[in-house]
Amino acid sequence: MKHRSTIIGNWPKYLLQWGVLAAIILFMTGVIKGDEPADPEAYCPVGGLQALTTWLVNGTLPCSMTTLQIVMGIALAAAVILFSRLFCGYICPIGTVEDLLSKARRGLKLRPVTIRNGSVADKALRLIKYILLFWIFYMTATSSELFCKNLDPYYAVATGFKGEITLWMSVTTVATVLLAGFFIDSFWCRYICPLGAASNTLKFWIWIAVLFVLYAGLAAAGLEIPWPFMLAAFCILGYLLEILSGKPKAQLLYIIKDSQKCTSCGLCTVICPYHIDVASAEGGKITAVDCTLCGECTGCCPAGALKTGLRNGSGGRWMRFLPAILTVVLVISGIWLGSKFELPTIDMTWGMEKTEEDGTVTQLIDPEILRTAELTGLKSVKCYGSSMAFKARLEKIPGVFGVKTFVANHRAIVTYDPARTSPEKIREMIFVPSKFRVKSPDPASVDSIKIVTIRTENMYDRMDLNYLGLQMRNTGKKIYGLSSEFACPLIVRVYMDPSENPDKAWFKETVEMEKLQMPVHGGGTRDIETGFRFEGLEKEISYMPVGEYLKMMFTPFRAEFKSRVEEHAGQPQYVYEISDPDYEKPVIRRYMPYLSNHLSRHDGIIGIYLDLNGSLRPAISIRYAAPMTEEELWKLMTMDTWTITYSEDDVREEGAKLGFQTPGTVRPYRNTGQQVQ
């Protein structure tokens, strides 16, 4: 009897699997663009479970994780406990790729490498995912950074191997998925995936509940057990239950087998991604721990002996759609619920109490007198690291004693003493005056710059001036740059061509654009909601020389090596200069330390500089002396690989950060005490 195509007989699974995979590809490649850049972790339940662990351990959230990812992780756990590993069976892109690899192998009529469930090799290999589960969750909780990104094959591919990865780890895991997954069905899912380990453990939720009750009871009795021991116990218990029992029986949905209809053709066992021996199972529920309710066995059974049903065995034909429906409902519910509230990325206080040497705690500040202020529009507060940097700035402000940050909507709640400071003073203290170059004037055609001052609100984040500058650039007017100075409302100076004469209405329209269309790498744009408010245009107009303006807006780089300055004092020295208008771009300055590091390894290099030259053009200059030569220096600068010393024990060969096409010019070095000439 010829069996039905599993694609036709199990179309709900394939519709979800391939739909999710296609959506990921379309968003990550930029074919479909949203208001924000595509984030491969946006709805990641694995990151959510790690974030929840970190929040329980440290009271902080890792990276850019928010309540959305945590709720998605909880939804995954709920699905496993109540139903089965629905995420693995219907959504996971790695599981989809492994399914496609198995089908490709069958299409090529190649024999698989079979690892029998329950064999010694099978039990040994299953330990790997539990080791990875402990390692990843431990490292994430201790660093507040998603450690899984270092080796997650999905994250590596989704970011084009340009994310926060450890290259050798990512290459190894991607190769494992592709090569091992081609020859061994669901190799990654069965033996490597830490989410698979967590999901299988949660299937035995009654035992896990007993473990947590025991842990809580010991804590209540005064025996504090470090959390890593609890994590280790969770992993060990999950592994032992998986290899020794392997049959959780407390979920609501199962694959149900009707032995009277079964013809013992064995097709269900062959087609199962995990090779669960469905054919040899007695009638009733299929309770294997690996079962994801994916429906492959029910979709291929020629006798109709398999169905999806409830614990008591009941269930009609419509039940085969239930796992897919539940998956969609849980995802939508998780997204909806995750948008309704937000946990703080950090929630920290300081300076409120003092602990004496004998352990006595002295209260320094009465909490009753403290107040809170909400700061919004903090676009630079977008992850754990930036939240901690923001906290460090607040700690320097007298009268501030705590902060909560919420990275999803870029806001913070600051705790302060109203007798010592105020929300306005806090804003002033955290404000960083900034400047933004929209475009550079040509000194040959422009001899002076017009300066107009406007007042704005909702622009106290360091990125806001950049966004306003881009808004002005998009208007096509000859606006050269902006600078900001703290005041209420904020002072913004606009530097423009003397021929421009924008009025109050133009400034208001430009400042209060609801969305900025910001160019993105690779082409296209993304919309950024700004929310700026125009408060007024000051009457006074002033002018400054174009050279003074260019020097004010340019951020130089200077690295000199004191020992070599002394070593080559009195000897003939030279300056090798390469000038290019593009050297004013921030990315050039960002890579100058790498160039300096690379060149400094060679004798004769005295200093590396980025500054405006005598013609007011951006230039990279290298000061050198014998034994370095012009030819050798050009060779070093144009190498494909640079040698970068991060520490005495960490020297790496990395791809060149900057490219140089046209050789520079050489002139004798003159020490003016201010710049290289």
N, C-alpha and C positions, 0 to 999 in steps of 0.2 A: 504494500500500500504506500503510495507516494504521500509524503507529509506536506502540509501547507508551508509556504514561504514564511519564515519567521518574521520578515518585514511586514507582510500582509497580516499575518495572524497576531502580531504584537506591535501594530502601528503606533499606539499611544506612546510607547517607550521611545521609538525612533523619532517621532515627531518632536518630543521634548529634547532628547539627546542632541539631535542634529540641529534643531532650532537654537538651542543654547550655544552650541559650538559655532554656528553661523553668526549669531549675534556677537559673540566674543570677537570673532575674526573681523567682522564689519566695523565694530567700534574701535578695536585696537589698531586697525590699519588706517583708520580715519575716513573710511568710506561713508560711515554714518557719524556725524559730529553732534555732540551735545553742547550745552553751555560751558561745561568744564572739560578738561582733557580726560580721556578715558582712563579709568583707574582699575587695574586688574584685581585690586583687593576690595573694590567697592562693596560687594555683597558676599565676601568670602567668609563662610562659616568657620573654617579652620582658624583664620585670623581672629574671628570673634571668640572662639573658645580659648585661644591663647590670651586675648585681651581680657576676658573674664577672669582667667587665672591670675594674670598680673594685677588686676584691680583688687581681687580678693587678698592677694599676698601683700601688695605694696600700696593699695589705694590710688594707683595711677593707671592710665591706659597707655599702651605702647604705641609708638609711631603716630600715624594719623588715624588710628582706630577710633571709632565712635560707638555710640549706643546701637547704631544700625547693625554693625558687624556682630556685636554681642548678641543682639536679639536673633540674628540669623543663626548664630551658633547655638543658642538655646532652642530655636525652632528645629535645628538638626537633631539635637539631643532628644527633644520631645518626640520627633518622628521615629527615632531609633527605639526609644522606650515603648511607645504605644504601638508602632506598626512594624518598621524594619529599617534597613539602611536605604531609605528612599533617595537620599542625595546621591549615594554611590550608584544606584541602579538607573536613575533617570536624569541627572543633571551633570555630574562630575565630568569635565572635559577630558581628563586623563582616562577615565573609564571608557568614554566614547572612543578615544584614540585606540585604546587596547582592544575594544570590540572590533574596530575597523581593521586593525592589524591581524586579528584572528581570522576575519573573513577574507582578507587578502591572502593569507597563507592557505586557507582552504581552496580559494579560487585558483591558486597556483598548484594545488594538489600536492603540497608538501606535508610530510608527516610531522606532527608536533613532538616536542619533548614533553613527556608526561611525568609529573610528580604526583604520585598517588596520595590523596588525602589520608592523613593518619599515619603515613610512613615516617620513618626516622628523619629523612631529609625534609619532609613537609613540616614536621614539628620544629626542627632546628631553624629552618628558614623563617618560620612565623615569629621567632624571637626577635628578628631584625627590626620589625616595625614597632615593637614595644620599646626597644632600646632607643630608636629614633624618637618615639613619643616622649620618653623621659627627657632626652637630651634637648629637644626643641623647646618643650614647655619650660624646662629648667633655665635654659639660656635666655628665653624671652622674659621670664619673670624676674631674672636677676639683672637684666640690662634695659628693660622697658623698650626693647626693639624687637620686631618680629624676626626671630632668628630663622624661621622657616624659609624666608626669602633667599637665604644664602644657597639653598639647595632645592627649592621647589621647582620642578621642571615646568609647571604651568606658568609660574611667574617669570622664569627665565625666557621662555618663548614669547610670552605676551609682551614683554618689554624689549624684545629683540636682543637679549643678553646685555642690556644697558641699565638694568635696574640695580638694586642694592644686593648684588649677588657675589658669591665666591666662585670664580669662574670654573675651577676644577670640580667643585661640588656640583654646580649646575650642569656642566658637560657630562659628568658621570651619571647624574640622575636622568637627564634627557636620553642618553645612550641606553640606559637601563630600560626606560619605558619603550624605546623603539626596537632595540635588538632583542632583549629578553622577552618583551611583550609579543614579538613576532613569532617566536618559537615556542613560548610557554604561555598558555592562555591566562590572562589576568595576573601576570607575574607581579607587576607593581601593586595591584590592589590586594593580592593575597599575602604578599611577603614584605613589602617595603613601606606602603602608605601609612603614616602615623595616624591619619584620620580613620583609616580602616581599623587600626588598633583601638582607638578611642571608641569608635562605634561598636565594635564587637564587645568591648568591655561594658558599655552602657546597656547592651542587650541583657546582661545579667544584673539589672539595676537593683534587684532585691539584695544581692550580695554587696553591691556598692553602697546601698543605703545603710546596711549593717556596718560597713567599714567607716562611713562618715559618722554614724551615731557613736561608735566606739571611740573615734578620734575626739568628738565633741565631749563625750563623757570623761575621757582622760583629761582634757583641758579644764573641764568644770571641777575635776578633783584636784587641780593644781599641778598636773603633770603636763607641761607644755612640750609638745613634740614638734620639732622643726618641720615646716611645710614640705621640704624636699623628701622627708621620710614618708609623708602621706602620698606624695606624687609617686614615689617608688613603689609603695604598697599598692596603689591603684594599678600601676603597670604590671606588677608581678601577679596580682590577683587576676587581672584580665587575661594574661598569658596562660596561667594555669587552668583557668576555667575554659579557655578556648581549646586547649589541647587535651584536657582530661575529660571535660564534659561535652562542650561543643553543641549543646542543645538547649538554648534558652526557651522557656515555656510560658513566659508571662506577658507576651505581646498579644495584640488583638487580631492581627491579620496573619494569615499563613497561606502557603500553597497547600491545597487539599488534594489528596490522591484517592481516586475510586478504584480499588483493586479489582472489582468485578469487571470494569471496563478495560483495564490495562491489558495490553497484548504482549507486554515484556519485550518490546522491540528495542529498548535501550536508547532510543533517540534522545530522550530528555536528558539523560546523563551526559551524552556526547555534546549536546548543544549548550548545556549550562556553562556559563563563563567560569564558574568555580568548580566544575565537574563534581557537583554534589551527586551522590549516587541515588538519584530520585527513583530510578528503575527498580532498585532492590529494596526500597523502603516499603515497610508495611503500609496498609491503608491508613488514612487519617492525615494528620498535620505533618508537613516537612519542617522539622525544627532545627536544621543545620544552622550553625552560627553564621556561616558565610552567605546565607540566602538574603538577597536584596529585594525580593518580590519583583524582579525585573520582568517576569512574564515570558522569558524565552522558552521555558519548558511548556507552559500552557499554550503558547503560540504555535509550537511545532507538533504537539501531540496529535497523531492521526486518529486516535480513538476517542478523543475528548475526555480522557480519564483524569485530567488535571485542571484545576480551577483555582482562582483566588477566593478565599472564604474566611469567615470569622472563626474564632477559637473553637466554637461548638460544631464547626463543620458546615454550617449553613452558608448559602451564597448562591446567587443566580448568575446568569451570563453577564449581567451589567457589572458585576463585581470586578471583572477583569480591567475595567477602567478606573477602579477606585484608587489604586496606588498612584497613578499619574495625576488624578484629580487632587488627591491629598497633597501630593508634592507641590502642585501649583498653588493650592490654598495656603499651605504653610509658608511658601515663599512670599506670596502677596501679604499674608498676615504679618510676617516678620518685617517686611519693608514698611508696612503701615504703622505697626506698633513701634518700630525703631525710630520713626520720624516724630513720634509724639512726646518723647522726653529724651533727655541727654545726660549721661554721666560725665562728670568733669574729667578731663585728661589728667590734671593734677589738682589736688586739694590739699594745700599745705599752709601751715602757720609757723611763725618763728618769733623769738623774743618775748613770748608771753609767760614763760616760766623758766626757772633755773633749777637744775638738779645738783644738789650738794654732793660732796665726796661720800657722805654716809648714806646716800640714796634719798635724802629728804628733798621733796619737790616744793619750791617756793614760787607762789604765784606772783608774777611781776606786774601783770596788767589785769584789771578787772574786766572780764569779757562783757559785762553788762554795759560798759561805757562805749564799746566799739560799735562802729557802723560799717555798712557796706556800700560800695559804689559800683555800678555796672559800666564797664567800658566796652563799647561796641566798635565794629569796623576795624578790628585788629587783624588785618589780612596776613600779617607775618606770623601770627599765632596759628599755626596749622598742623602741629604735630607735637609729640612729647618733647623733642629736643628744643624746638622753638618756645614751647611753654616754659621749660626750665630756664632758657635764656631770658625770657620775660620776667620770671620770678627773680632771677639774679639782679635785674635792674630795679625791681621793686624793693628788694632787700636794702638797697642803698638809700631809700627815701625814709627819713625820720617820720615815725608815726604810722607806718604801714606794717601790718603784722600777719598778713595772709593773703592768699589768692587761690581762686578756682579758675581754670581755663576750660573753655568749651570750643574745641577746634572745628566742629562741624559748621558753626556759624561765626567763628572768629570773634569771640567775646570773652570777657573775663569779669569776675566779681572780686573786687579788692576789699579786704578788711582793713579799716584804719581807725585811728583815734582822732575824732573831730576836733579835739583841743590842740592837736599838733599839726594837722594837715587838712586838706579838703580835696574833693574830686578834681577841682580845677588845678590845684597845686600838683596833684599826682599826675595829671595829664601833662603838665609842663615839665615835670621831672623825667617822665619817660619819653618825652618827645625828643627826636633826634633831627636837628636841622639837616635838610638834604638839598641836593641839586640834581637836576636831570637835564641832560643835553638832548634836545629834540633833533637838531642838525647843526652842523658847523657852518658859520659864514665864511665866505671866501675873502681873506684879507686883501686880495688884489682889487676887489670890487666894492667892498664895504669898509669904511674907515671908522664907523662908530655904531654903537648898539643902543636902541631905544629901550628904556626900562619903564614898564607900567606896573603899578601895584594894585592887586585885587585882594579882597577878603573872602574867605570861604569857611565853611563848617563841614564836619564829618570827614576831615582829611588829616587825622592825627597818626595814622600808621605810616611807617617809613616807605611803603610801596605806593601810597596814594599819589604822591607827586609824579611818580613814573606814569601812573595810569592817566593822570590829567594831561601830562605832556604828550602821551600817545593820542589822547582825544584831540588835542590841538594840532598835532601832526596830521591827523586825518582830515582836517578842514582845508588843507592846502595853502594856508597862509604862511608867510615867512616868519614863523616863530622859531627862535634858535634855542631857547632853554628856559628853565624855571628854577627858582630857589625858594625855600620856605624858611620862615622864622616864627617862633611860637608867639601867639597872642590869641585872644578870644575876641572876635573871630581870628582865624589863622591868617598870617601875612604871607602872600604868595607874590613874588616878583616875576614878571614875565619879560623875557629878553627877546626883542624882535627887530626886524629890519626897520630902519627909519621911515621907509615908504609905507609901512603898514599903519593903519589908524582904526583898529577895531573899537566899536562902541560898547556901551554897557549891555545892550541887548545881545550882542554877539557873545560876550563873555558869559552872560547868564545862560544862554542856550548851550554853549560848549561845556561849561562846568557841570550843568545839570542834565547832561545826557544820561539816560537811564542805564544804558549798556555801552560798554566799550568793545568794539570789534578788534580783538588783539591778534596779530599774526602769530602763528605757531610754527614750530620747526617742521619742515617737510611740506609746507604750503597750507593754505587755508587760514581760517580765523576761528577764534572761540569768543563767545560773549562773556564779559565780566560785568556783573552788576556793581556800579560804583556808589550811587547814593550820595554824591557830593551836593552841597548847597552853596549857591552864590549869595554873598552878603553885601557886596558893594565894590565899586570902582573908585579908587582915590584919584583926586584931580591932578596931583603932582606927577610930572613926567620928567625923567632925567636921562642923561646919556653917558656912555663910557666908551673909551677907545676899544676897538675890536681886539687888539693884542691883549689888553688887560682882561677882557671878557674870556678870551680863549684860555689864558693862564688860570683864571678863576675856575673854569669849568673842567679843566683837565686834571686828572688824578695821576700823579707820577708814581713811578716805582724806582727804588734805589736799593741796591745790594752791593756793599763793598766788603772786602775781606781784609780786616785790619792787619793781620800778619803779613799779607802780601803787599799792602800799602807800605808798610815799614821795610819789607824785604827789598822792594824795588825803588825805594826813595832815592832820588838823584840819578836814576838810570833813564835812558830814553823810553818814553811810553807813548802809546798810540791809542786812537779811538776808531773803532770800526762802526760805522753808522749805516743803518738801513731805514729809510723814511718811507712811510706809506700812510695815506689818510685813514685807512682801516684800523690803524693802531690806536685810534681813540676809542674803539669799541671795548666795552667792559671785559669781554672774553679774553682779549689780549693781555690785559693786566692780570686776569685770573691765572693765566698760564705762565706769567713771567717768573714766579718762584721756581717752577719746574725747569725753565731754561737756565736760570741762575744755578740751580742745583746741579744740573747736567754739566754745565761749562766749568763750574768751580772745581771739579775733580781734576782739572788739567792745569799743569804749571803755567804760570804767566798770566792767568786770568786774574785781574785785580778788582773789577767791578762790572756790574750789569745794570743798565738804566733804561727807563722808559720815560720820555719827557718831550716837550716841544723843542725843536731845534731853533736856530737863529732865524729861520724863515717862518716860524710859528707852525711848522708841520710836525705831526707826531713822528717820533723816531725811536728806534731801539739802538742803544749804543753799548759797545763792549770796550772797556778800557783794558789794555793788555801790554805786556812787555815780553822780551825774550825770556825763555825760548819759544814762546807762542809766536806764530806767524799768521799773516793774513790768509794764506792758503789753508793752513791747518784749522784756523778758526771757522772758515766757511765750510770746511768738511765736517766739523763737529756740529755746526748749526743745521746742516742739511741731512744728517743721518736719519734713517727711518726709525731707528730705535734709540731712545735716550736711556742713560743709566741714572736712576734716581735713588738717592740715599735718604731713607726715611729715619733710620737710626743706625747705630753702629752694627747691629746684627740684622738689619733689614735693608738690603740693597736690591733693587728690582730693575729689570729691563722692561721698559714700557714704550709703547708707540709714541712717536714724536707728537708733542702737543701743538706745535706751531710749524707751519711750512714756510719756507723762504725760496722764492723763485729767482729773484734778481740779486746778484751780489751787491754789497754796499760799497761805500767809499772809506778810505783811510786818511786820517790826518794826525798830526802830532797832538799829543794831549797837553792842554794848558790848564793849570789848577787855578780856578777863579775863586774857589772856596764856596761856590754855590751850585754850579752845575757843570757837567762834563762839556768841555769846549775844545 
